[in-house]
Structures are given as C-alpha cells and as structure tokens.
Amino acid sequence: MPANYVQKITYSKAFWLAVPLIAANAAEPMAGMVDTTVIGATADKVALSGIAIGVTLTNFVLFNVVFLRMATTGWVAQAMGGGDELEVHRVLIRSLGIAFVLALLVATCHSSLIALGEYIFTAEPEVEELGMRYFRIRIFGMPAAFGLFVLTGWLVGQGRSMWVLRQQLVFSWVNIGLDICWVFYWSMEPLMVAWATVIAQWVAFGFGLVQVVGLAKLSDIRHWSQILRKQLYSWSILGSILSTNTDYLIRTWAFVVGFTWFTNMSASMGTVVLAGNQVLMQAITLWAFVLDAFAHVAESAVGQAVGTKSRSMFRRAVRVTSRLAMVSGVLFALATVGLGPWILEEVLNDTGVRAMAIRCLPWCALVPLLGVLAWQMDGVFIGALQPNMMRNSVVFATVVYIGLDLCLRPIWGIDGLWGAFVGYYVARGVALAVALPRLELRLFGATSNS
C-alpha cells in the first residue's frame, strides 16, 4: 500500500478494503457459532452452559491481551504514514516478543485463573467443572492466539485486507472441520471442540508467520542488519509500550467486568437463560466482528493520516468509514430480526433454550444498530493511538451498564438484563463520539493542517 493511501480513500475503496476484512472477521465468530451448533445439536443444556463458562474464562485471558493487536495496528499505521518501512518491521518483531512473554506468564498462572473462574461463576457444579476443563485445554493454544493478534494487527495497520482473510480462513476451516468430524460425525465428547480450536490456532499462526516473514523480508540477513541499526528494545521504547498497553489493559478489564457481569447475571437466572443468552452472544460476536471491518479500515486510514500530520485526511477517513459502518449496522439489525427465528429453530434441540433465545432476539437485533458507533469510534481512536481516551470511555460505560442492570433487572427480569446490556454499547459509543473533537484538537492543534 502506498504511503499516500489515505489521500486516495473513497467510499468505493474503503468498501472494497473492508470486504475481505468482513469475511475474515466473520470467520472467527462463525467458528464459535459452529462450536455452539455442534454442542447444541449433539449434547444437552449442561454441556452448552459449561462450554459458555469455559469460553467466557478463555475470553477473559484473550481480551486482556487484545491490546497487542490494537497497539500493533496503531504503531504500524503511523510508521507507514511517516514513511518509515524499517520501523514497520521493528514493530512486528517487538510485538511478537511481547506476545510470547505474555503467553508464558499465562501458562505459569493458569491455576490462579481457574480458581478465579470458580470464584466468579455461580453456575451449577457440573456446569462449572465442564467449563474449567474446557479452559485447561485452551491454555495450550495461548501462544499461537497471542501471536495471531500481533500478525493481524501488523497486517491491518498496512491495510493488507486479503492477507488477513487468508490467515483467518485457515483458522476457521481447520476449526470447523475438526468440530464437525470429531463431535458431530464421530460422537466424541463435547470438549473436543476446545482441542479443535487449539490445533486451528497453531496451524493459522504457522501460516500467518510464513506470510509476514516474506512481507517483512525477515529471511534476508542483510535486512536484519538494517532493522537492528536501531534498538528493538530500549528504556524509552519499553516505557512507551508500557504506557500504551497499560491503558489498553485497563480498558480491557472494564470490558471483562461488563461481559462477565452479563454472563454471571444470566447464570443467576438459571441454566436455560444462560444457555439462551450464550447462543445470542454468538450472533452479537458475529456482528461485532463483521462491523469491525470498517473500524479496521479506519484504524489504518486514521493512523496514516496522523503519521502524515494531515487534518483533512483524518476527517475524511472518519467520515467515509463511519457512514459505511452505519448503513451496515442497519442491514445487520434487519437480518437478525428476519433470519434469527428460523436459524434458532434449526440449530437448537432444547425447546427451553430455543424459546428463551427467540424471546430475547429483538434485544439482540438492537446491538448492531446501536453498537456500531462504539465499534467505529474504537477504530478511530486505535489508529490515533489514544488509548487513554478509550480507557476512560469504557470505564464510564461499564459503570453506567452495571447501574442500569441493578435498576432494571429486578423490575423487568430478562428484559431488564438485556436493556441494560444494550445501554452498555450506547454509553460507550456516545462517550467516544463526544471526545472526537478533543481528539482532533490534541492531534492537529487549533488551526487547520491540511
């Protein structure tokens, strides 16, 4: 991608950059939906609820290191905007080093994480036990999962949409294929879906690593000498990394509190509610990943605009990507209402779980409609490398969400639970939108810089 990419961005170009990312982003939650479908079609509500607990605890770990992708994207995009190709390659090496140190730390502390999960969740004992067994298996895939965050961020920062798609399709094909063969056709135990995900993560990481080694010329010894002319790690570099990632980490913790609260409150209302909400959360995850495609385009475009110090490029990047995302949010909300009941009837055998999921489907449909602003603003602030403003917005939204839940759920039950959860997305999007003028002032000053 040329350094002046943002200057050339149009609605058509942004759309076609987003299309491979839509497919790539949809592939991951689609794999999760296949997990849920396979379990729902072959096992009972205990297995489905146990997998829900295990997935939530696994996501707790993954959410806590997703800053690797966000920070890598911002650093790479701004380095590209500034025309520093060697720094683009240094970012890759630095971030992979951090990823594997963090994976080692998680492996060392996994017993404490399991104890934390047993303390937090209030599900039935057999459900909790199944969830913890699922999590123990997923630990083996953490190094590959963390590495995939880095590779994805590095490619997104450069706007290499097709490369991201290839990497994600490898993961999804392997994961879905193993799920169907092991659990659906060969009737192996439900926990084999965890092993399928672990194997798929390592295969996809190996494939992605081969891709980026060629792009970054890391097989060329002479190129390494150019990269190492500047220190990969120094106290100033580590200080900058620590500051950026600490803000992202606090933001992630606030997210984890919010989503764990939703799961725990669902569990407190019974296994049927927990299982039904788990199914709907898969749909929400799908829409979040799909709509994030436009946010990813914004990350790259905004980051390069900041790197070139152009206010007009920044404004155009925000405007073009946001309008496309808003239209898509409306379409996905309509698709949820129109196709949701039929899909739930087809994939869920348990009549109680199916009835609960269909009852709450209209709330689920509101999420892509009202949550798209939050996802899109995330892309703008990630590209601008302003994690402190993102941190503040999520902390604010989490406090608002828990307050709403405590007020609404005792009065309206399941509707109050979902109403508060939808309010979580609205609060986050509004908080970032309000901060947008202040972001522009911080980046470009009070006078126009075109």
C-alpha positions as CSV (number, residue, x, y, z in Angstrom):
1,M,0.0,0.0,0.0
2,P,1.4,3.4,-0.9
3,A,2.1,6.0,1.9
4,N,-0.4,8.4,0.4
5,Y,-3.2,5.8,0.7
6,V,-5.5,7.9,2.9
7,Q,-5.5,10.8,0.4
8,K,-7.0,8.4,-2.2
9,I,-9.6,6.9,0.0
10,T,-13.2,6.9,-1.4
11,Y,-16.4,5.1,-0.4
12,S,-15.6,2.5,-3.1
13,K,-12.0,2.0,-1.9
14,A,-13.0,1.8,1.7
15,F,-15.8,-0.7,1.0
16,W,-13.5,-3.0,-1.0
17,L,-10.8,-2.8,1.6
18,A,-13.5,-3.8,4.2
19,V,-14.9,-6.7,2.2
20,P,-12.0,-9.1,2.9
21,L,-12.0,-8.0,6.5
22,I,-15.7,-8.6,6.8
23,A,-15.1,-12.2,5.6
24,A,-12.0,-12.5,7.8
25,N,-13.7,-11.1,10.9
26,A,-16.9,-13.2,10.3
27,A,-14.8,-16.4,10.0
28,E,-13.8,-16.3,13.7
29,P,-17.2,-16.0,15.3
30,M,-18.6,-18.3,12.7
31,A,-16.2,-20.9,14.0
32,G,-17.6,-20.2,17.5
33,M,-21.1,-20.5,16.2
34,V,-20.3,-23.9,14.7
35,D,-18.9,-24.9,18.2
36,T,-22.2,-23.8,19.7
37,T,-24.3,-25.5,16.9
38,V,-22.4,-28.8,17.3
39,I,-22.8,-28.8,21.0
40,G,-26.5,-27.7,20.8
41,A,-27.3,-30.5,18.3
42,T,-25.4,-33.3,20.0
43,A,-25.4,-32.5,23.7
44,D,-27.7,-31.1,26.5
45,K,-28.0,-27.7,28.1
46,V,-25.4,-28.7,30.8
47,A,-22.8,-29.1,28.1
48,L,-23.8,-25.9,26.3
49,S,-23.7,-23.9,29.6
50,G,-20.4,-25.5,30.6
51,I,-18.8,-24.5,27.3
52,A,-20.3,-21.0,27.8
53,I,-18.4,-20.7,31.1
54,G,-15.2,-22.0,29.6
55,V,-15.4,-19.7,26.6
56,T,-16.0,-16.7,28.9
57,L,-13.0,-17.5,31.0
58,T,-10.9,-18.1,27.9
59,N,-12.1,-14.8,26.5
60,F,-11.1,-13.2,29.8
61,V,-7.5,-14.1,29.0
62,L,-7.7,-13.2,25.3
63,F,-9.4,-9.9,26.0
64,N,-6.6,-9.0,28.4
65,V,-4.0,-9.3,25.6
66,V,-6.1,-8.0,22.7
67,F,-4.1,-4.7,23.2
68,L,-1.4,-6.5,21.2
69,R,-3.4,-6.2,18.1
70,M,-4.7,-2.7,18.7
71,A,-1.3,-1.2,19.6
72,T,0.5,-3.0,16.8
73,T,-2.0,-1.6,14.3
74,G,-1.6,2.0,15.5
75,W,2.2,1.8,15.6
76,V,2.4,0.3,12.1
77,A,-0.1,2.7,10.5
78,Q,1.6,5.7,11.9
79,A,5.0,4.4,10.8
80,M,3.7,3.9,7.3
81,G,2.2,7.4,7.3
82,G,5.7,8.7,8.3
83,G,7.3,6.6,5.5
84,D,9.5,4.5,7.9
85,E,9.5,1.0,6.5
86,L,12.1,-0.3,8.9
87,E,10.1,0.8,11.9
88,V,7.1,-1.1,10.5
89,H,9.2,-4.3,10.6
90,R,10.6,-3.5,14.0
91,V,7.1,-3.2,15.4
92,L,6.4,-6.8,14.2
93,I,9.5,-8.2,16.0
94,R,8.9,-6.2,19.2
95,S,5.2,-7.2,19.4
96,L,5.9,-10.9,18.8
97,G,8.5,-10.9,21.6
98,I,5.9,-9.4,24.0
99,A,3.3,-11.9,22.9
100,F,5.3,-14.9,23.8
101,V,6.4,-13.5,27.1
102,L,2.8,-12.9,28.0
103,A,1.8,-16.5,26.8
104,L,4.5,-17.9,29.2
105,L,3.1,-15.8,32.0
106,V,-0.5,-17.1,31.4
107,A,0.8,-20.7,31.3
108,T,2.6,-20.2,34.6
109,C,-0.5,-18.6,36.3
110,H,-3.3,-20.8,34.8
111,S,-4.1,-22.4,38.2
112,S,-4.9,-19.0,39.6
113,L,-7.0,-18.2,36.6
114,I,-9.0,-21.4,37.2
115,A,-9.5,-20.5,40.8
116,L,-10.7,-17.1,39.8
117,G,-13.2,-18.6,37.4
118,E,-14.6,-20.9,40.1
119,Y,-15.0,-18.0,42.4
120,I,-16.7,-15.7,39.9
121,F,-19.2,-18.0,38.3
122,T,-22.3,-19.1,40.2
123,A,-23.5,-21.9,37.9
124,E,-24.3,-25.5,38.9
125,P,-21.3,-27.6,39.9
126,E,-21.4,-29.9,36.9
127,V,-21.6,-26.9,34.6
128,E,-18.6,-25.2,36.3
129,E,-16.5,-28.4,36.2
130,L,-17.0,-28.7,32.4
131,G,-16.2,-25.0,31.9
132,M,-12.9,-25.4,33.8
133,R,-11.9,-28.5,31.8
134,Y,-12.6,-26.5,28.6
135,F,-10.3,-23.7,29.8
136,R,-7.4,-26.0,30.7
137,I,-7.4,-27.3,27.2
138,R,-7.5,-23.8,25.6
139,I,-4.3,-22.8,27.6
140,F,-2.3,-24.9,25.1
141,G,-3.3,-22.6,22.3
142,M,-2.5,-19.3,24.0
143,P,1.0,-18.7,22.5
144,A,-0.5,-19.1,19.0
145,A,-3.5,-17.0,19.8
146,F,-1.4,-14.1,21.1
147,G,0.9,-14.4,18.1
148,L,-2.2,-14.2,15.8
149,F,-3.2,-10.9,17.5
150,V,0.2,-9.4,16.5
151,L,0.2,-10.7,13.0
152,T,-3.4,-9.5,12.4
153,G,-2.6,-6.0,13.8
154,W,0.5,-5.8,11.7
155,L,-1.4,-6.6,8.5
156,V,-4.4,-4.4,9.4
157,G,-2.1,-1.4,10.1
158,Q,-0.9,-1.7,6.5
159,G,-4.3,-2.2,5.0
160,R,-3.4,-5.7,3.8
161,S,-7.0,-7.0,3.9
162,M,-6.6,-10.1,1.7
163,W,-3.6,-11.3,3.8
164,V,-5.7,-11.1,7.0
165,L,-8.5,-13.0,5.2
166,R,-6.2,-15.9,4.2
167,Q,-4.9,-16.2,7.7
168,Q,-8.3,-16.2,9.3
169,L,-9.8,-18.7,6.7
170,V,-7.0,-21.2,7.6
171,F,-8.0,-21.0,11.3
172,S,-11.8,-21.3,10.5
173,W,-11.5,-24.2,8.1
174,V,-9.4,-26.2,10.4
175,N,-11.5,-25.5,13.5
176,I,-14.9,-26.1,11.8
177,G,-13.6,-29.2,10.0
178,L,-12.3,-30.8,13.2
179,D,-15.5,-29.8,15.1
180,I,-17.8,-31.5,12.6
181,C,-15.7,-34.6,12.3
182,W,-14.9,-35.2,16.0
183,V,-18.1,-34.2,17.7
184,F,-20.9,-34.3,15.1
185,Y,-19.9,-37.4,13.0
186,W,-17.7,-39.4,15.4
187,S,-19.7,-38.5,18.5
188,M,-16.6,-37.7,20.6
189,E,-17.1,-35.7,23.8
190,P,-18.1,-32.0,23.6
191,L,-14.7,-30.9,25.0
192,M,-13.1,-31.9,21.7
193,V,-14.3,-28.5,20.4
194,A,-11.6,-27.0,22.6
195,W,-8.9,-29.2,21.1
196,A,-10.1,-28.3,17.6
197,T,-9.7,-24.6,18.4
198,V,-6.2,-25.1,19.8
199,I,-5.0,-27.0,16.8
200,A,-6.6,-24.5,14.4
201,Q,-4.8,-21.6,16.2
202,W,-1.4,-23.2,15.8
203,V,-1.9,-24.0,12.2
204,A,-3.1,-20.5,11.4
205,F,-0.2,-18.9,13.3
206,G,2.3,-21.0,11.3
207,F,0.6,-20.0,8.1
208,G,0.5,-16.3,9.1
209,L,4.1,-16.4,10.2
210,V,5.2,-17.6,6.7
211,Q,3.2,-14.8,5.2
212,V,4.7,-12.0,7.2
213,V,8.3,-13.3,7.1
214,G,8.1,-12.8,3.3
215,L,6.5,-9.3,3.6
216,A,9.0,-8.1,6.2
217,K,12.0,-9.6,4.4
218,L,13.0,-11.4,7.6
219,S,14.6,-14.2,5.8
220,D,17.2,-11.8,4.4
221,I,20.2,-11.4,6.7
222,R,21.1,-8.0,5.2
223,H,17.6,-6.7,6.0
224,W,18.1,-7.8,9.6
225,S,21.2,-5.7,9.8
226,Q,19.2,-2.6,8.7
227,I,16.5,-3.3,11.3
228,L,18.9,-3.7,14.1
229,R,20.7,-0.5,13.5
230,K,18.1,1.0,15.8
231,Q,17.5,-0.8,19.1
232,L,14.4,-3.1,19.2
233,Y,14.1,-2.5,22.9
234,S,15.3,0.5,24.9
235,W,14.1,2.1,28.1
236,S,12.3,4.8,26.1
237,I,10.7,2.3,23.8
238,L,9.7,0.0,26.6
239,G,8.2,3.0,28.5
240,S,6.1,3.9,25.5
241,I,4.9,0.3,25.1
242,L,4.1,0.0,28.8
243,S,2.2,3.3,28.8
244,T,0.1,2.4,25.7
245,N,-0.6,-1.1,26.7
246,T,-1.5,-0.3,30.3
247,D,-4.3,2.0,29.1
248,Y,-5.5,-0.7,26.7
249,L,-5.3,-3.3,29.5
250,I,-7.4,-1.1,31.9
251,R,-9.9,-0.7,29.1
252,T,-10.0,-4.5,28.6
253,W,-10.5,-5.1,32.3
254,A,-13.5,-2.8,32.2
255,F,-14.8,-4.8,29.2
256,V,-14.2,-8.1,31.1
257,V,-16.1,-6.7,34.1
258,G,-19.1,-5.8,31.9
259,F,-19.3,-9.0,29.9
260,T,-18.6,-11.2,32.9
261,W,-21.4,-9.4,34.8
262,F,-23.8,-10.2,31.9
263,T,-22.8,-13.9,31.9
264,N,-23.0,-14.1,35.7
265,M,-26.4,-12.4,35.9
266,S,-27.6,-14.8,33.1
267,A,-26.3,-17.7,35.2
268,S,-28.1,-16.4,38.3
269,M,-31.4,-16.5,36.4
270,G,-31.0,-20.2,35.6
271,T,-29.3,-22.6,33.2
272,V,-31.9,-22.0,30.4
273,V,-31.3,-18.3,30.5
274,L,-27.5,-18.7,30.5
275,A,-27.7,-21.2,27.5
276,G,-30.1,-19.0,25.5
277,N,-28.0,-15.9,26.1
278,Q,-24.8,-17.8,25.1
279,V,-26.4,-18.6,21.7
280,L,-27.4,-14.9,21.2
281,M,-24.0,-13.7,22.2
282,Q,-22.6,-15.7,19.3
283,A,-24.7,-13.7,17.0
284,I,-23.6,-10.4,18.7
285,T,-20.0,-11.5,18.4
286,L,-20.5,-12.2,14.7
287,W,-22.0,-8.7,14.1
288,A,-19.2,-7.1,16.2
289,F,-16.5,-8.8,14.2
290,V,-18.2,-8.0,10.8
291,L,-18.8,-4.3,11.6
292,D,-15.2,-4.1,13.0
293,A,-14.1,-4.5,9.4
294,F,-15.0,-0.8,8.8
295,A,-13.3,0.1,12.1
296,H,-10.1,-1.7,10.9
297,V,-10.1,0.3,7.7
298,A,-10.5,3.4,9.9
299,E,-7.5,2.3,12.1
300,S,-5.2,2.1,9.1
301,A,-6.5,5.3,7.5
302,V,-6.6,7.4,10.6
303,G,-3.2,6.1,11.7
304,Q,-1.6,7.0,8.4
305,A,-3.3,10.4,8.5
306,V,-1.8,11.1,11.9
307,G,1.6,9.9,10.6
308,T,1.4,12.4,7.7
309,K,0.0,15.1,10.1
310,S,-3.0,15.9,7.8
311,R,-6.2,17.0,9.4
312,S,-8.2,16.8,6.1
313,M,-7.1,13.2,5.6
314,F,-8.1,12.4,9.2
315,R,-11.5,13.9,8.8
316,R,-12.1,12.1,5.5
317,A,-11.0,8.8,7.0
318,V,-13.5,9.2,9.9
319,R,-16.4,10.3,7.6
320,V,-16.1,7.7,4.9
321,T,-15.6,4.6,7.1
322,S,-18.3,5.7,9.7
323,R,-21.0,6.2,7.1
324,L,-20.4,2.8,5.6
325,A,-20.5,1.2,9.0
326,M,-23.8,2.9,10.0
327,V,-25.5,1.6,6.9
328,S,-24.2,-1.9,7.5
329,G,-25.4,-1.8,11.1
330,V,-29.0,-1.1,10.0
331,L,-28.8,-4.0,7.5
332,F,-27.5,-6.5,10.1
333,A,-30.2,-5.5,12.6
334,L,-32.8,-6.3,10.0
335,A,-31.1,-9.6,9.2
336,T,-31.2,-10.6,12.8
337,V,-34.9,-10.0,13.1
338,G,-35.7,-11.6,9.8
339,L,-33.5,-14.7,9.8
340,G,-32.9,-15.2,13.6
341,P,-36.0,-17.2,14.4
342,W,-35.5,-19.6,11.6
343,I,-31.9,-20.2,12.4
344,L,-32.6,-20.7,16.1
345,E,-35.3,-23.2,15.2
346,E,-32.8,-25.2,13.1
347,V,-29.8,-25.3,15.4
348,L,-31.2,-25.7,18.9
349,N,-32.8,-29.0,20.0
350,D,-33.5,-28.0,23.6
351,T,-37.0,-26.4,23.5
352,G,-36.5,-24.3,26.6
353,V,-33.2,-22.8,25.4
354,R,-34.7,-22.2,21.9
355,A,-37.8,-20.4,23.3
356,M,-35.6,-18.2,25.6
357,A,-33.3,-17.2,22.7
358,I,-36.2,-16.4,20.4
359,R,-37.8,-14.3,23.1
360,C,-34.7,-12.2,23.5
361,L,-33.9,-11.9,19.8
362,P,-35.3,-8.4,19.4
363,W,-32.8,-7.1,22.0
364,C,-30.0,-8.9,20.2
365,A,-31.0,-7.1,17.0
366,L,-30.6,-3.7,18.6
367,V,-26.9,-4.4,19.3
368,P,-25.6,-4.0,15.7
369,L,-28.0,-1.0,15.2
370,L,-26.9,0.9,18.3
371,G,-23.5,-0.6,18.9
372,V,-22.0,0.3,15.6
373,L,-21.0,3.8,16.8
374,A,-18.9,2.3,19.6
375,W,-17.1,-0.1,17.3
376,Q,-16.4,2.5,14.7
377,M,-15.1,5.1,17.2
378,D,-12.8,2.4,18.6
379,G,-11.2,2.2,15.2
380,V,-10.6,5.9,15.0
381,F,-9.0,6.1,18.5
382,I,-6.9,3.0,17.9
383,G,-5.5,4.4,14.7
384,A,-4.8,7.7,16.5
385,L,-3.0,5.7,19.3
386,Q,-5.1,7.4,22.0
387,P,-5.7,4.5,24.4
388,N,-6.3,6.8,27.4
389,M,-9.4,8.3,25.9
390,M,-10.6,4.8,25.0
391,R,-9.9,3.6,28.6
392,N,-12.0,6.4,30.0
393,S,-15.0,5.8,27.7
394,V,-15.1,2.1,28.6
395,V,-14.8,2.6,32.3
396,F,-17.6,5.2,32.1
397,A,-19.8,2.8,30.1
398,T,-19.2,-0.1,32.4
399,V,-20.3,1.9,35.4
400,V,-23.4,3.1,33.5
401,Y,-24.2,-0.5,32.5
402,I,-23.9,-2.0,36.0
403,G,-26.0,0.8,37.4
404,L,-28.7,0.2,34.7
405,D,-28.7,-3.5,35.3
406,L,-29.1,-3.1,39.1
407,C,-32.1,-0.8,38.4
408,L,-33.8,-2.6,35.5
409,R,-33.2,-6.3,36.1
410,P,-35.1,-6.5,39.4
411,I,-38.1,-4.8,37.8
412,W,-38.2,-6.3,34.3
413,G,-36.2,-9.5,34.7
414,I,-34.7,-10.8,31.4
415,D,-35.8,-7.7,29.6
416,G,-34.1,-5.5,32.1
417,L,-31.0,-7.6,31.8
418,W,-30.9,-7.1,28.0
419,G,-32.0,-3.4,28.2
420,A,-29.0,-2.6,30.4
421,F,-26.7,-4.6,28.1
422,V,-27.8,-2.6,25.0
423,G,-27.3,0.6,27.1
424,Y,-23.7,-0.5,27.6
425,Y,-23.0,-0.2,23.9
426,V,-24.8,3.1,23.6
427,A,-22.9,4.7,26.5
428,R,-19.6,3.6,25.1
429,G,-20.3,5.0,21.6
430,V,-21.6,8.3,22.8
431,A,-18.7,8.8,25.2
432,L,-16.2,8.4,22.3
433,A,-18.2,10.5,19.8
434,V,-18.3,13.3,22.4
435,A,-14.5,13.0,22.7
436,L,-13.8,13.1,19.0
437,P,-13.4,17.0,18.7
438,R,-11.0,16.9,21.6
439,L,-9.0,14.1,19.9
440,E,-8.7,16.2,16.7
441,L,-7.5,19.2,18.7
442,R,-4.9,17.0,20.5
443,L,-3.6,15.6,17.3
444,F,-3.6,18.6,15.0
445,G,-3.9,21.7,17.2
446,A,-6.4,24.5,16.9
447,T,-5.6,25.5,13.4
448,S,-6.2,23.6,10.2
449,N,-3.3,21.4,8.9
450,S,-4.1,20.1,5.5
